[in-house]
Amino acid sequence: MSLAASAHANLLVNGGAESGSLAGWSVGGDANPTIDDGSFDPGIDPHGGVYMFLGGRGALGSLTQNVALGGGGAPRRL
């Protein structure tokens, strides 16, 4: 028996902030999120890659994306 994993494209645009920008994301709220390469707080490095999302201090905000999951259903918001 042979099992093969099929490769799937990443449905998120810039899901790990690796473009170095907020490209693909809609920003909501007042937090003024940004992208950081670990230099803002040298003790906190990106989980993987070079960049990470960084939220604003003392304010609520969100980063969202509409993603079509297939199957004819409505897009989901992440």
Secondary structure as GFF3:
##gff-version 3
##sequence-region A 1 78
A	DSSP	beta_strand	26	29	.	.	.	ID=ss1
A	DSSP	beta_strand	34	36	.	.	.	ID=ss2
A	DSSP	beta_strand	52	54	.	.	.	ID=ss3
A	DSSP	beta_strand	61	64	.	.	.	ID=ss4
A	DSSP	beta_strand	66	67	.	.	.	ID=ss5
A	DSSP	beta_strand	76	77	.	.	.	ID=ss6
###
